[in-house]
Amino acid sequence: MEEYLEIVDATDKVIGLGKRSFIHEVGCLHRAVHIFVFNLEGKLFLQKRAPNKDQHPDKWTSSASGHVDPKETYEKAAYRELKEELALEVPLKKVFKVNACKETDGEHVVLYEAQTDFLPFPNRAEISEAKFYTLEEIQNMIEENQEAFTPSFIYLFKLYQERDS
């Protein structure tokens, strides 16, 4: 059964409801969350999306991410996605929100971060590969092969790195 998502306007106000496939096909604005999970050494956990994903299959992306369900808050969605994708239940901290744009595939995105000494347990239905990397390693990987990453991850990672500059 296909999921329904809230369609939002440029200010992130809900203006309707639509099937996920319709929203992606037509390019309606909608909501998503991304979570950066760090270990105690400061390495960031990345996941490689499963080959059966309809958008950006086999691409490296955030530790966990997903759509915000109807009537769900960004925060609740972040905790749900973290549990569904990585079997983690750890405190999250909101980092920033970005408005929907080309780089985020039309999604208003809230980025959260977590630091934990628990090992993520990737959901193999959604994730084909996963590993902790230093931020420098990730930057080098992006510079060497940008096509190996989702556009939204590249965008969020860049903003994340620039936020303290």
C-alpha positions, 0 to 999 in steps of 0.5 A: 500500500502506497504511503500518503504525504502532506503537500506543503507550500514554500513556507512549509504550510500544509496545502494538501495530501498526496500519494508519494509517487504522485508527489515525486513525479509532479514535484510537489513540495513535501517534508523530510528529516535527515539524521547524522549519527556520530560515534564517540570518535566523531566519525559520521555513520553513512548508509548506502541506499538499497538498489531497490529504492525508487529514488537514488538507489545505490547512493551514499546518504545520511545515517538515516532519513525519511519522509515526515508522515501526515500529522507527524512532527519533524522530531517524531519522524526523526526518532521513527526513522532512526529506529526503523533504519538503524534500530537506534533510540538515542537523543537527537539534537536539531541542527538546522532546517532548510527550505525545499529546493532542487538539491533536496528534491523539493523537500523541506528538511530538518537535520538532526544529529546524535552521538552514541557509543551504540552500534547502528544495526542497519535495516537490510531492506533499506540499506545495502552498506554502511560505515563510519567515516571521518568528515575529512574522508567523506569530503574526499569521497565526495570530491572524488566521486560526487555521483556516489552520493545523494544530492541532498546529502551533499547539500546538507553535509556542505551546510553542516560543515559551513555552519561553524565557519 
